[in-house]
Amino acid sequence: MSISRREFMQVLALAGMSGFLGPRFAQAAGKSAEDAYEIPDFGNVTLLHFTDSHAQLNPVYWREPDTNIGIGAAKGRPPHLTGEHFMKYYGVAGGTSDAYAFDCLDYEELAHKYGTMGGFAHLATLVKRFREQRPGKVLLLDAGDTWQGSATSLWTKGMDMVGAQNLLGVDAMVGHWEFTYGADRVKELADKYLKAEFLAQNINDSTWGDLVFKPYSIREVSGRKIAVIGQAFPYTPIANPRYMMPDWTFGIKDQHMQQMVDECRQQHKADLVVVLSHNGADVDVKMASRVKGIDIILGGHTHDIMGPRPVKVGNTLVINTSTNGKILARFDLDVGKGKLKGYRFHYLPVFSNVIKPDAEMAAYIKKVRAPYEKKLSEPLAVTESLLYRRDNFNGSFDQLLVQALMEEMDAEAAFSPGFRWGYAKLPGDTITFEDVMGQTAITYPQVTVNEYTGAQIKMIMEDVGDNLFNKDPYYQQGGDMIRVGNIQYALDPEKDIGHRITELQIGGKPMSMKKKYKVAGWAAVSRPVEGKPVWDVFADWLRTQKNVRVDKLDLPNLAGDMKGNPGIAFPRDYGL
């Protein structure tokens, strides 16, 4: 059970609160909880940034990955730090609220102590407070993946989240999973209902080459011109179904990005250039090295922790702010004529036990969820294990899902996509139908069963592995490794495609490259398919189980030079 807000503040004070949250949290004990977020005044412009909320209107648990391997130049560089490597790099003390918010160690114990995080009503309280303190100086920027990830967002086709964004006062956003509602629905929401500007410099009409959305917005703040350039997820038609946006082209398009930066600087006389990006952290870092004149990149997509200080690439500051509304990033900027003169950066965890929910947003959330509450609250099973998804390899929630696929579809093995969204559940929690949808709510959910040869299984796994571990960030697509059920293998992340996956087994026996195996899966992207929605398959299985637990994850044995890699918190899990 979560502790009270008053108890939480006392814990913060006793912990000393070094690192992320700073001394203001310790000083706040004995005052109102909101005083914990008191920030000294600085500069003339404030940027507030969140990303990858994945349609979670209410607070949730979210465990940061214990494995986030960096390859090549990314090895040992944020965000590819986990466990003790992360704690040491940032000077975070174990057992504290900042350790809970930003790392995976002792997660269960700390989750019981510090509670859920995020929630749009809690975000709204912070945003309103900061706007009242700095009237006319604040821009709120959403880096995307906002309209997808929950049952209500799927059933309202994103409308519930657009309403929440409007109440929150988002000024601009970019997209990725938004596009899986289809081009027509995205344009309808963006043009008719969303008050924020939907920006993308890298989406063009495939026939004429015209930009589909505004590439940038020029805002005047404190007498300074602030340019916000939008960067949608460049690999949307590859990572998601192409048939859902058949007439649009995507891509990184950093040459066009340079043109947009130059246009903002020269034509519009922008004093500050901000890129609102859904590239993913490593792609943002590379883009910052190639495109000149960007002051700040506010990133999303890979759900990475990049704080409490931004990564600096040349003169460009790069950040990413996790997921599920868990972090609100704040830049206070001293913007002069034509240049950024100074900044203060604040990486603010959104503790739902500390922040009073905003009444207006809370009422909206209750109203929009009301028609679905009965279905959402259906109890399915009780978990005896910590369930989570985010990790380079199998998460425990995914392990349950592939087990359900194999048993329900009578398959020898199973695949599940390496999606990075999907919140956590603690041991002893009841898994509801809403929780199942929180792991599966997509517009192409059909379960399929295919007969694959061992060679085809290897090819599929090699292809996904290259999306994750290619040494060139521009060839990475940002998802984690495909989840497997009843498949064992060794993997060397530093090898090239075709050579990473070895020692394949199925059910503990060597896999034949010629033999066919019955493999269940879901979320096919190449074409529409027939089949039962994955949430029904998963829910049916859970109803028969009553209690579930995960004793062992289907993790690879890591080969090559992985020993001591700072992106691996628990090396023994991988045979290291």
Secondary structure, DSSP 8 states (H G I E B T S, - for coil): ----HHHHHHHHHHH---SSS-HHHHHTTTS-GGGGG-----SSEEEEEE---TT--S-BB----SB----GGGTTSTTS--HHHHHHHHT--TTSHHHHHH--TTHHHHHHHH--B--HHHHHHHHHHHHHHSTT-EEEEE-S--S-SSHHHHHTTTHHHHHHHHHHT--EE--SGGGGG-HHHHHHIIIII--SEEB-SS-EETTT--BSSBSEEEEEETTEEEEEEEE--TTHHHHS-GGGSTTEE----HHHHHHHHHHHHHTS--SEEEEEE-S-HHHHHHHHHHSTT--EEEE-SS--B--SS-EEETTEEEEEB-STT-EEEEEEEEEETTEEEEEEEEEEE-BTTTS---HHHHHHHHHHHGGGHHHHT-EEEEESS-B---SSS--HHHHHHHHHHHHHHT-SEEEE---S---BB-TT-EEEHHHHHHHH--S--BEEEEEEEHHHHHHHHHHHHHHHH-SSGGG-------EEESEEEEE-TTS-TTSSEEEEEETTEE--SSSEEEEEEE---SS-----BHHHHHHHHHHHHSEE--------EE-SS-TT-TTBS-GGGGT-
